[in-house]
Amino acid sequence: MKPLLYVILLISILLCACSNREANLAQVRPGLSKPEERDLLGEPDTARVATLPEGYFFGPQEGLLDLLPAGGSYEEWIYQVGEDDLYVWFAGEQNSMENWLVILTARFPRDAVF
């Protein structure tokens, strides 16, 4: 019987975490630090550092074209929220990644094709 209780407890924790994430989405905005954003949404499901390509391209990062120069570095955190992916992008001074701030967020259906 104990394994069943553990499963129920785990499901309850996951449901609570998902509902907190959904409730905190509206508070995620440009200017937040990484610790502030992490306090709101927790650890991202996916994270990566990348460089904005030269020229035009298609993809969720298109919104960064107006905010960063070509070749500029950014960090992308992706959260799974229901059937969507929430993208949170950070950037700042290139030599100080730990101090980067949120510059843009976007939400797309997980099955979107770019």
URFENRA-V239249 format. One line per field, one symbol per residue. ss: DSSP state (h for helix, s for strand, l for the rest). phi: phi as a letter, one per 20 degrees, with the letter a starting at -180 (. if undefined). burial: b if it has 9 or more other ideal C-beta (glycine too) atoms within 8 Angstrom, else e. Layout:
ss: ???
phi: ???
burial: ???
This chain:
ss: lhhhhhhhhhhhhhhhhhhhhhhhhhhlllllshhhhhhhhllllssssssllllllllhhhhhhhllllllsssssssssllsssssssslllllhhhlssssssssslllll
phi: .fgffffffffffffffffffffegfefbgofegffffffdnfffbbbdbcfffmebdqfegffgedcfgnfebdddcdecleddedcddbrffebgfdfdfdacbccggefdd
burial: eeeeeeeeeeeeeeeebbeebbebbeebeeebebeebbebbeebeeeeebebeeeeeeebbebbeeebeeebbbbbbbbbbeebbbbbbbbbeeeeeeebbbbbbebbeeeeee
